[in-house]
Amino acid sequence: MRVSTIPTNITLPAIPINIHSPIFTYGWQGTAKPGVKGNDHAIIYTSSHAPKELEGEKKLLKRPVRVNNISDKEKLDKASRVNYSKVYTIEHNIRVCFIGEIHKDSKAIFFTDFKRTFEKDDESEGDTRVQEDIKVQRES
């Protein structure tokens, strides 16, 4: 099983924690899959142009995010969606494979949409630092 994520490093007093926003294809249905909340997602892609919403998907409100992949072997599917509302903690001893980083033109988009997803829940979280690389966690 492969889980793609975008790491968001949140620094608490002297305790670094890696928080990651997951990337899913939802069985190649994107947000058209029943039960998936499209408002929490954005298209994420490694090609030069953002793919359109898939057939059956409603228009996504969050803007597409481009990724510079370091290898042609690690490409995101056109159905890939980043879920801003769900985050995972990744332990430092988990093996990950670096596949690229958020494109310079998409960094502000990603960080703004990520922040907006949570700012209404808690606007006083403290110091937040975000790392722009994308990793793929491989389950052994």
BALUM-936712 format. One line per field, with one value per atom (N, C-alpha, C): residue number from 1; x, y, z. Coordinates in Angstrom, 2 decimals. Example, Ala and Ser with C-alpha at 12.3 -4.5 7.8 and 13.67 -1.06 7.14 Angstrom:
2
resi	1|1|1|2|2|2
u	13.19|12.30|13.20|12.85|13.67|12.90
v	-5.69|-4.50|-3.30|-2.25|-1.06|0.03
w	7.80|7.80|7.80|7.08|7.14|7.87
***
This chain:
140
resi	1|1|1|2|2|2|3|3|3|4|4|4|5|5|5|6|6|6|7|7|7|8|8|8|9|9|9|10|10|10|11|11|11|12|12|12|13|13|13|14|14|14|15|15|15|16|16|16|17|17|17|18|18|18|19|19|19|20|20|20|21|21|21|22|22|22|23|23|23|24|24|24|25|25|25|26|26|26|27|27|27|28|28|28|29|29|29|30|30|30|31|31|31|32|32|32|33|33|33|34|34|34|35|35|35|36|36|36|37|37|37|38|38|38|39|39|39|40|40|40|41|41|41|42|42|42|43|43|43|44|44|44|45|45|45|46|46|46|47|47|47|48|48|48|49|49|49|50|50|50|51|51|51|52|52|52|53|53|53|54|54|54|55|55|55|56|56|56|57|57|57|58|58|58|59|59|59|60|60|60|61|61|61|62|62|62|63|63|63|64|64|64|65|65|65|66|66|66|67|67|67|68|68|68|69|69|69|70|70|70|71|71|71|72|72|72|73|73|73|74|74|74|75|75|75|76|76|76|77|77|77|78|78|78|79|79|79|80|80|80|81|81|81|82|82|82|83|83|83|84|84|84|85|85|85|86|86|86|87|87|87|88|88|88|89|89|89|90|90|90|91|91|91|92|92|92|93|93|93|94|94|94|95|95|95|96|96|96|97|97|97|98|98|98|99|99|99|100|100|100|101|101|101|102|102|102|103|103|103|104|104|104|105|105|105|106|106|106|107|107|107|108|108|108|109|109|109|110|110|110|111|111|111|112|112|112|113|113|113|114|114|114|115|115|115|116|116|116|117|117|117|118|118|118|119|119|119|120|120|120|121|121|121|122|122|122|123|123|123|124|124|124|125|125|125|126|126|126|127|127|127|128|128|128|129|129|129|130|130|130|131|131|131|132|132|132|133|133|133|134|134|134|135|135|135|136|136|136|137|137|137|138|138|138|139|139|139|140|140|140
u	0.84|0.00|0.89|0.53|1.25|0.33|0.84|0.11|0.96|0.48|1.20|0.72|1.66|1.31|2.09|1.58|2.31|2.61|3.90|4.21|4.02|3.52|3.36|4.03|5.22|5.94|5.45|4.86|4.39|5.35|5.93|6.89|6.23|6.18|5.72|6.96|6.83|8.02|8.97|10.06|11.14|10.73|9.54|9.11|8.69|9.56|9.13|8.21|7.10|6.12|5.86|5.88|5.56|4.10|3.35|1.94|1.82|1.11|1.02|-0.43|-0.67|-1.96|-1.93|-2.87|-2.82|-3.29|-2.78|-3.19|-3.86|-5.08|-5.85|-6.37|-6.64|-7.36|-8.80|-9.07|-10.39|-10.88|-10.01|-10.36|-10.50|-9.69|-9.68|-10.99|-11.75|-13.00|-12.86|-11.71|-11.56|-12.65|-13.09|-14.10|-15.51|-15.64|-16.95|-17.33|-16.38|-16.68|-17.68|-18.72|-19.73|-19.09|-19.50|-19.02|-17.80|-17.17|-15.99|-16.45|-15.95|-16.31|-15.37|-15.85|-15.04|-14.48|-15.20|-14.73|-13.44|-13.06|-11.83|-10.64|-10.84|-9.82|-9.41|-8.22|-7.74|-7.08|-7.08|-6.33|-4.85|-4.08|-2.63|-2.03|-1.03|-0.57|0.93|1.53|2.94|3.16|2.12|2.24|2.41|2.59|2.78|1.48|0.34|-0.96|-1.88|-2.67|-3.59|-4.67|-4.93|-6.04|-7.37|-8.37|-9.73|-10.34|-11.46|-12.21|-12.63|-12.74|-13.15|-14.65|-15.08|-16.50|-17.23|-18.27|-19.04|-18.58|-17.43|-16.96|-17.57|-17.93|-18.36|-17.11|-17.27|-16.17|-15.52|-14.21|-13.48|-13.20|-13.44|-13.26|-11.80|-11.03|-9.61|-8.82|-7.81|-7.04|-6.08|-5.82|-4.89|-3.47|-2.75|-1.38|-0.46|0.56|1.52|2.72|3.23|4.39|5.48|6.71|7.87|8.36|8.18|8.66|10.12|10.88|12.31|12.57|11.56|11.72|10.43|10.57|9.38|8.66|9.33|8.70|7.63|7.77|6.85|5.95|4.88|3.91|2.60|1.93|0.61|-0.44|-1.41|-2.50|-3.40|-4.08|-4.98|-6.14|-6.39|-7.44|-6.91|-5.63|-5.04|-5.64|-6.02|-6.60|-5.92|-5.51|-4.97|-6.14|-6.17|-7.24|-6.70|-7.04|-6.55|-7.13|-8.29|-8.95|-8.49|-7.77|-7.31|-5.79|-5.27|-3.81|-3.36|-2.14|-1.54|-0.22|0.11|1.43|2.30|3.46|4.39|5.61|5.89|7.05|8.33|9.39|10.66|11.30|10.90|11.49|10.74|9.73|8.98|9.76|9.94|10.64|9.75|10.33|9.62|10.52|9.92|10.64|10.30|11.30|11.09|10.73|9.64|9.27|9.33|9.43|9.50|9.11|8.85|8.45|7.36|6.65|5.59|6.24|5.70|6.20|6.15|7.14|7.23|5.95|5.27|4.04|2.84|2.99|1.88|2.07|3.23|3.49|2.49|2.30|1.36|-0.05|-0.43|-1.76|-1.94|-0.96|-1.06|-1.14|-0.22|-0.17|-1.40|-1.90|-3.09|-4.32|-4.51|-5.67|-5.58|-4.38|-4.21|-4.59|-4.07|-4.36|-5.85|-6.46|-7.89|-8.76|-8.32|-9.08|-9.20|-8.15|-8.12|-8.27|-8.14|-8.14|-9.45|-10.55|-11.83|-11.95|-11.17|-11.21|-10.38|-9.19|-8.30|-7.29|-7.48|-6.61|-5.41|-5.24|-4.13|-3.26|-2.91|-2.09|-0.63|-0.16|1.25|2.06|3.35|4.29|4.08|3.80|3.61|4.61|5.40|6.35|6.01|5.96|5.55|6.71|6.93|7.97|7.35|8.04|7.43|7.68|8.29|8.53|7.37|7.32|6.28|6.95|6.42|7.00|5.96|6.42|5.54|5.93|4.99|5.23|4.97|5.90|5.73|5.56|4.45|4.20|4.89|5.65|6.38|5.50
v	-1.18|0.00|1.24|2.24|3.50|4.61|5.44|6.61|7.82|8.68|9.91|10.98|11.83|12.89|14.15|15.27|16.53|16.86|16.95|17.22|18.69|18.89|20.19|20.09|20.62|20.50|21.55|21.11|22.01|21.89|23.01|22.99|23.43|22.54|22.84|23.13|23.63|23.94|22.74|22.81|21.81|20.43|20.29|18.97|19.09|18.67|18.71|17.54|17.83|16.81|16.95|15.86|15.90|15.57|16.55|16.39|16.42|15.44|15.32|15.35|16.07|16.05|14.95|14.02|12.88|13.22|12.42|12.51|11.19|11.27|10.09|10.22|9.08|9.07|8.61|8.04|7.51|6.52|5.55|4.53|5.11|6.14|6.82|7.53|7.84|8.58|10.04|10.38|11.72|11.99|13.22|13.58|13.18|12.51|12.00|10.75|10.16|8.98|9.36|8.58|8.89|9.03|10.08|10.33|11.24|11.54|12.41|13.87|14.71|16.12|16.92|17.30|18.02|19.34|20.01|21.30|21.20|20.00|19.80|19.44|19.36|18.83|19.82|19.53|20.23|19.21|19.51|18.71|18.91|17.83|17.91|17.12|17.69|17.11|17.32|16.45|16.55|16.93|17.03|17.42|18.94|19.45|20.89|21.68|21.01|21.67|20.87|21.59|20.93|20.17|18.94|18.23|18.85|18.61|19.09|18.13|18.57|17.67|16.46|15.33|14.10|14.13|13.28|13.17|12.81|13.54|13.30|14.12|14.76|15.61|17.00|17.57|18.96|19.84|21.08|22.03|22.15|21.96|22.07|23.54|23.97|25.38|25.71|24.74|24.97|24.83|25.66|25.73|24.55|24.13|23.02|23.35|22.32|22.45|21.63|22.28|21.59|21.11|19.94|19.34|19.12|19.50|19.17|17.80|16.79|15.47|15.33|14.57|14.41|13.22|12.43|11.25|11.02|10.59|10.27|9.05|8.28|7.09|7.49|8.66|9.10|10.21|9.83|10.79|10.64|11.74|11.70|11.46|10.61|10.30|11.52|11.64|12.77|12.81|11.70|11.66|12.01|12.35|12.66|13.93|13.82|14.95|15.05|16.26|16.46|16.79|16.11|16.31|17.19|18.47|19.43|19.18|18.59|18.47|17.26|16.35|15.16|15.23|15.04|15.07|13.82|13.41|12.25|12.66|12.07|12.22|11.10|11.43|10.44|10.42|9.27|9.12|9.25|9.69|9.88|8.56|7.45|6.16|5.45|6.08|5.52|5.80|4.76|4.94|5.71|6.73|7.50|7.67|7.91|8.12|9.52|10.36|11.72|11.68|12.32|12.33|13.72|14.76|16.10|17.15|18.35|19.45|20.25|21.01|21.86|22.90|23.05|24.02|25.42|26.25|27.60|28.41|28.19|28.94|28.41|27.25|26.65|26.73|27.15|27.17|28.05|29.26|30.16|29.61|29.00|28.40|27.30|26.39|25.28|25.77|26.64|27.08|27.89|28.72|29.51|28.61|27.67|26.79|25.86|25.39|24.56|25.36|26.56|27.40|27.73|28.07|28.42|27.25|26.05|24.87|24.78|25.22|25.06|26.35|27.51|28.75|29.00|28.54|28.74|27.85|26.71|25.80|26.29|26.82|27.28|28.26|29.53|30.55|30.83|30.16|30.46|29.24|28.51|27.30|27.59|28.81|29.09|29.04|28.79|28.81|27.61|27.87|26.79|26.99|25.96|25.99|24.85|25.14|24.13|23.78|22.51|22.01|21.75|22.13|22.08|20.78|19.78|18.56|17.60|16.68|15.66|14.32|13.49|12.19|11.11|9.95|8.80|7.82|7.47|6.49|5.13|4.23|2.87|1.94|1.25|0.30|-1.01|-1.53|-2.78|-3.98
w	0.00|0.00|0.00|-0.79|-0.81|-0.34|0.52|0.96|0.63|-0.22|-0.54|0.41|0.85|1.78|1.49|1.95|1.95|3.40|3.77|5.16|5.54|6.73|7.34|8.70|8.84|10.11|11.08|12.17|13.21|14.38|14.79|15.87|17.16|18.12|19.46|20.29|21.50|22.29|22.36|21.62|21.61|21.12|20.50|20.01|18.55|17.60|16.20|15.88|15.23|14.85|13.35|12.63|11.22|11.02|10.55|10.25|8.72|8.15|6.71|6.24|5.14|4.47|3.42|3.47|2.55|1.14|0.20|-1.20|-1.55|-2.06|-2.44|-3.86|-4.50|-5.78|-5.55|-4.38|-4.05|-5.10|-5.38|-6.37|-7.76|-8.06|-9.35|-9.65|-8.58|-8.73|-8.30|-7.69|-7.13|-6.11|-6.02|-5.03|-5.45|-6.60|-7.01|-6.22|-5.51|-4.71|-3.62|-3.44|-2.41|-1.03|-0.32|1.03|1.12|0.00|-0.01|-0.10|0.79|0.81|-0.08|-1.24|-2.22|-1.72|-0.81|-0.31|0.49|0.93|1.70|0.82|-0.48|-1.38|-2.47|-3.03|-4.22|-5.13|-6.41|-7.38|-7.10|-7.13|-6.99|-8.14|-8.80|-10.06|-10.27|-11.10|-11.44|-12.91|-13.69|-15.10|-15.19|-16.40|-16.57|-16.45|-16.65|-16.55|-15.62|-14.86|-13.93|-14.70|-14.30|-14.92|-14.49|-15.26|-14.92|-13.90|-13.31|-12.46|-13.28|-12.61|-13.28|-13.54|-14.45|-14.73|-13.43|-13.11|-11.90|-10.71|-10.80|-9.70|-9.82|-8.67|-8.66|-8.73|-9.11|-9.18|-7.80|-7.74|-6.48|-6.20|-4.96|-4.59|-4.32|-3.84|-3.57|-4.87|-5.01|-6.25|-6.42|-7.67|-7.92|-7.44|-7.02|-6.52|-7.41|-7.94|-8.81|-8.00|-8.37|-7.72|-8.76|-8.41|-9.24|-8.78|-9.61|-9.23|-9.64|-8.84|-9.13|-10.04|-10.30|-11.15|-11.93|-13.17|-13.97|-13.42|-12.55|-11.95|-10.94|-10.34|-9.29|-9.84|-10.51|-11.03|-10.29|-10.10|-9.48|-10.56|-10.26|-11.18|-11.34|-12.47|-12.70|-11.70|-11.01|-9.99|-8.59|-8.47|-7.16|-6.58|-5.31|-4.58|-3.22|-2.83|-1.49|-0.58|0.57|1.55|2.66|2.64|3.62|5.02|5.11|6.41|7.23|6.60|7.30|7.39|8.58|8.75|9.50|9.22|9.88|10.50|11.63|12.22|11.69|11.16|10.64|11.56|12.13|13.01|12.19|12.83|12.14|11.72|12.31|11.96|10.82|10.25|9.13|7.84|7.03|5.76|4.79|4.18|3.17|1.96|0.84|-0.41|-0.92|-1.04|-1.53|-3.01|-3.40|-4.82|-5.45|-4.64|-5.21|-4.21|-4.73|-3.88|-4.56|-3.77|-4.32|-5.23|-6.42|-7.40|-6.80|-7.15|-6.58|-6.79|-7.90|-8.18|-7.39|-6.76|-6.00|-4.49|-4.02|-2.57|-1.82|-2.29|-1.61|-1.65|-2.76|-2.89|-1.85|-1.78|-0.84|0.60|0.99|2.38|2.76|1.85|2.12|2.28|1.36|1.45|2.66|2.98|4.18|5.42|5.54|6.71|6.81|5.69|5.69|6.13|5.86|6.26|7.77|8.47|9.93|10.72|10.11|10.89|11.60|11.05|11.75|12.97|12.97|14.11|15.28|14.98|16.05|15.47|15.75|15.20|16.07|17.20|18.11|18.36|17.32|17.45|17.73|17.54|17.78|16.49|16.65|15.53|14.62|13.36|12.38|11.25|11.01|9.90|8.97|7.67|6.70|5.79|5.60|4.72|3.37|2.28|0.96|0.19|0.79|0.02|0.15|-0.76|-0.77|-0.62|0.23|0.47|0.24|-0.10|-0.25|0.82|1.65|2.69|2.10|2.30|1.81|3.01|3.02|4.09|3.77|4.72|4.49|4.74
***
